Amino acid sequence: MGIAENAADSATAVRRDAAVRAAVEQGLIAPDTTTATAASTAAPIVGLLDSTGIQDAAAALRAAFAQVTTAPVHHTFAVKATPLVPVLRLLHAAGIGAEVASPGELALAQAAGVPPTHTVLDSPAKTPAELRQALALGIAVNADNRQELARIDALVASAPTGSPIGLRVNPQIGGGSIDALSTATATSKFGVALRDAGARDWVVRAYADRPWLTRLHTHTGSQGIPLDLLAEGIQVAYELAEEINTHVGRQQIDTVDIGGGLPVNFASDATTPTHAAYARLLRERVPGLFDGRYALVTEFGRSLLAKQGTILARVEYTKKSGGRPIAITHAGVQVAARTVYQPESWPLRILAYDAKGHPKTGPTVPQDIAGPACFAGDLLAENRPLPLLEPGDLVAALDTGAYYFAHHYTYNSLARPGIYGYTTSDSETRFATVRTPQTLKDLVAESGGAHARTLTEGT
Ligand SMILES: *Cc1c(COP(=O)(O)O)cnc(C)c1O
């Protein structure tokens, strides 16, 4: 256990172990290949979500910002991190709304019962129809660029709207360790590039010309962005808001949307950095933003959900190749695309359990944890020291609650696993279905099953 680990973090591990054991005992996952009958429906892989952990994370986020400002803080969850309706509803019940970036994500938030007043729309490619719908519903909208703002001009002129409207700016302060997730580089596709020639003056005029433009939005990136860089992006946005408000002579910008992007510790059970530490850092670096004059919007994704999720998969076979032990499991690229394709950027912790779901003990041996897909790189971990795995054992891939099993990749037509939320109380663990496993019938349907004859017979 690391120094930063506290009681809450070890409680997470205790709940997770209980959930793994219960998943075997209650038949969510097939316990053993040799005893499974043909009629058994237990799957060889499931996604597990710690419901208590989700609620605790939401409460900690709210407390963190309540401590640094007296102004209202509207927390939203970046739906793209875990696009699961029951999760969005649980977060909403815990006081966290939804940040959506596509018609699909908006539909999920609506299905979860998140009201328009607790929803923020941020997609960089909003169509006129999506904008009209959002403004009609009163959903907060952040325009990404000049052309989108012109479309909003026309819509605002044609019908009144209750939507708070903002503009996303790119502070162009540089990237973090993962290029694909750095959104404040000089040439990022997001927002109005603030340091380009003439851009700042254009933005100030854009606000002066539009009294209804009352929010300013920035999001510097996700995993891999140092905290200092996140803070710097928010400082740039704050200074711009001050400049605009001074220019127009009133507090026209009343809300700054500071985005999400708090990085997650994938190396241990410790939640670090915490939302509280981040909120304190922001207040220290940008005190004017926290003196009560500005309401805030937050859009955290990974930092709320990553540590609440576990992929649990059965070891089907074990072998040795070139002297190295390999465990062939049912968890691979279909549930962990980022780790499989970019293992250096996205290493995952793996735990070994025996066939009954008890932590496996014994001397550790470096071994590969392979997935079921038919390409050589389909590995969850390479040369990882773990107790030597055997067929029927289980492996757990930790911290996979965001951007992993909820982001299925249909390689080899591998079906989407079921996802279950768990709560533990007094030695009893209960599961709630979050998403049912995809059936082969569903899989054939999504693969053009209804159109089987169109290419051969034309009907
Ligand atoms: C992805 C994204 C987020 C959430 O990022 P996390 O790293 O998951 O916190 C928030 N806001 C916007 C605009 C995003 O694109």
The ligand as an SDF file (V2000), in Angstrom:
LIG
                    3D

 15 15  0  0  0  0  0  0  0  0999 V2000
  -13.5530   14.5770  -22.7540 C   0  0  0  0  0  0  0  0  0  0  0  0
  -14.0300   15.8640  -22.2420 C   0  0  0  0  0  0  0  0  0  0  0  0
  -14.2320   16.0310  -20.8780 C   0  0  0  0  0  0  0  0  0  0  0  0
  -13.9100   14.9720  -19.8520 C   0  0  0  0  0  0  0  0  0  0  0  0
  -12.5590   14.6530  -19.8110 O   0  0  0  0  0  0  0  0  0  0  0  0
  -12.0220   13.6640  -18.6560 P   0  0  0  0  0  0  0  0  0  0  0  0
  -10.5720   13.5430  -18.9480 O   0  0  0  0  0  0  0  0  0  0  0  0
  -12.7460   12.3890  -18.8130 O   0  0  0  0  0  0  0  0  0  0  0  0
  -12.2900   14.3280  -17.3630 O   0  0  0  0  0  0  0  0  0  0  0  0
  -14.7530   17.2370  -20.4440 C   0  0  0  0  0  0  0  0  0  0  0  0
  -15.0600   18.2240  -21.3190 N   0  0  0  0  0  0  0  0  0  0  0  0
  -14.8570   18.0940  -22.6530 C   0  0  0  0  0  0  0  0  0  0  0  0
  -15.2250   19.2090  -23.5430 C   0  0  0  0  0  0  0  0  0  0  0  0
  -14.3300   16.9200  -23.1550 C   0  0  0  0  0  0  0  0  0  0  0  0
  -14.1310   16.7910  -24.4690 O   0  0  0  0  0  0  0  0  0  0  0  0
  1  2  1  0
  2  3  1  0
  2 14  2  0
  3  4  1  0
  3 10  2  0
  4  5  1  0
  5  6  1  0
  6  7  2  0
  6  8  1  0
  6  9  1  0
 10 11  1  0
 11 12  2  0
 12 13  1  0
 12 14  1  0
 14 15  1  0
M  END
$$$$
